[in-house]
Amino acid sequence: MLTLPASVRIYVAAEPIDLRRGFDGLAAAVRTVLHQDPLSGHLFVFFGRRRDLAKILVWTRGGYWLLNRRLEQGRFRLPTVAEDASHAELDPVDLQLLLEGIDLAGARRQPVWKPFS
């Protein structure tokens, strides 16, 4: 399970990217494709053309982290993105499900409890 602070946002690229890129190539993709700052501390998720490999780029105080996840069977089911959007935003729970290979399209979320005012 991923445990992230509430201030961290998760951006998922809408289009596949060449995952032979390393730290600097993915940081450049964050700037040009996602139009975000790779040094912000947010998570940037990229998928390959076959959708069986994912890479997550994140900056911490000491440098970049690059996490890889490959499904041995099946494909990642990417979230739907608006036609003119370059990325989607996920919460940590949705990212965890996505990385486990679960299709989020059929998932139904229960209403969030809110205290009475």
N, C-alpha and C positions, 0 to 999 in steps of 0.2 A: 504494500500500500504506500502511495506517495503521501508524504506529509509536507505541505507547503504553507507558508504564511499567506494570509488573506490578501496581502498586497501584491503577490506574484500573479501575473496573468499568463495564460497559455494560449499561444497563437499557433494555429495549424495552417500550413500553406495549402492553398486550394489546388494548385497544379503540382504534378510530380516534378522532381528535380534530380539532377545527376548526383547520386550519392557517393560518387568517387571523390567528391569534394571533402576537404578537411576543415579544420577550424576556420581558416581565413576565407575559404571559398563559401562556407555556409554563413559566415558573418557578413560577407558581401551580399549574399542572397537575402539576408534579413533586411539589409538597407535598401536594395533595389526591388525585390519582389514583394516583401511584406511592408515596406516603408516604415520600419521601426528601427530603434536603436539597439544593436546587439549587446551593448554594455549596460542595459537597463536592469538586468537581473531577472527578466521574464524568461519563460521557456518558449523556444521556437522549435516546432515539430515539422519535420519534412518526411515525405514518403517517396519511394522510388516508383518508377513507371509500372513495375509488376505488383506494387503494393504489398510485397511480402517483407519489406525492410523499412524500418523507421529510424531516423536520427533526430536526437533532441540536442539542441545547443543552448547552453546557459552560461552566463558570466557570473562568477563570484569574485570576491575581493582579490584572490590570488591568480585568477586567470579563467580560461574557458573550460567547461566540462562538455564532453561530447559523449552522449549515451546512444548506444545502438540496440535495436530490438529486431530480431528476425523471427517470423513465424515459420515453423518447419512444415506446417500444413495450412492451407487456406490463405486468405488475403485479408488485409485490414479493410474494414468498411469505413470509408471516410465520411465525416459529417457533411450534410448538404450545405452549400455555400451559395450566397446570392450570386447571380450571373456576373455582376460587375465588381464583385469583391475579390481581393487577392488572398484573403485568409478567413478563417473562422476562429472564434474564441471558445475555449472549453473550460470547464471547471476541473479540478483535480480528479474527482470521481469519474467523470466522463473520460478523461485521459486514461485513467487506469483501466476502465472497461475496454476502451479502444485498443490499448496495447495488449490486452488479453485476447483480442480477436473477436470481441462481441460487437454485433451490429447494433448501433445506437438508434437506428431508424425505427425499430419496433419497440424500443424501450419507452415506458410510460412513467413519468415522475409523479409522485404523490404531492399534493399541495403542501407548501411549507407552513409550519405552524407560526402564528404571530400572536403575541400577547394582546389582550384586550387593552384598549386605550382608556 
